[in-house]
Amino acid sequence: MAYVIAQPCVDVKDRACVDECPVDCIYEGERTLYINADECVDCGACEPVCPTEAIFYEDDVPDEWADYTRANIDFFALKGLGSPGGAQATGPQPYDDPMVAALPPQNDDWKAENLSLIHISEPTRRTPIS
């Protein structure tokens, strides 16, 4: 079992979870973050720091976001990323799971209300949040 990042993270990518994760298993895609189930130690440190409440234990993912469990797993097979042993070494990936990539813009209301809360680590920041 592992934790899963679901829809509330899409187009937000706050990254507070990345800083909290003791095993560096949260990877950055183009539009969302993904947890590598092979590297996650189920400590749960990421869940309470997520301001969008996008992180769930695998058994607790809401039904409407159930496909994010698959997306978090498939992301690592899509381009052969596999389990490289830590997200810092690989950096942001220029792709997403096809389901996420096909979504229209997400979470604009949350971003507008919480812009000052969004946590972006400068070394991986590619574009300003608008």
GIPE-V198340 format. One record per pair of residues at least 12 apart in sequence whose ideal C-beta (glycine too) atoms are under 7 Angstrom apart, sorted by the first residue. I is the first residue (numbers start at 0). J is the second residue. Records with the same first field share a line. If there is no record, write none. Layout:
# GIPE-V198340
I=J + J
This chain:
# GIPE-V198340
0=41 + 57 + 58
1=34 + 36 + 39 + 41 + 57
2=34 + 39 + 45 + 46 + 54 + 55 + 56 + 57
3=34 + 55 + 57 + 60 + 67 + 68 + 71
4=31 + 32 + 33 + 34 + 53 + 54 + 67 + 71
5=53 + 55 + 60 + 64 + 67
6=53 + 64 + 67 + 105
7=51 + 52 + 53 + 106
8=31 + 32 + 51 + 53
9=30 + 31 + 99 + 102 + 105 + 106
10=30 + 104 + 105 + 106
11=51 + 106 + 109 + 110 + 117
12=27 + 31 + 32
13=49 + 50 + 51 + 117 + 118
14=118 + 119 + 120
15=48 + 49 + 50 + 118
16=32 + 45 + 48 + 49 + 54
17=86 + 120
18=120
19=44 + 45 + 48
20=44 + 45
21=42 + 44
22=38 + 40
23=85 + 86 + 87
24=38 + 39 + 86
25=45 + 86
26=86 + 89 + 92
27=86 + 91 + 92 + 123
28=74 + 92 + 94 + 95 + 99
29=93 + 94 + 95
30=95 + 99
31=95 + 99
33=71 + 74
34=71
35=75 + 82
36=71 + 72
37=82
38=82
50=113 + 116
51=106 + 109
66=98
70=96 + 98 + 99
73=96
74=96
77=94 + 96
78=94
80=92
90=123
91=123 + 125
110=128
114=128
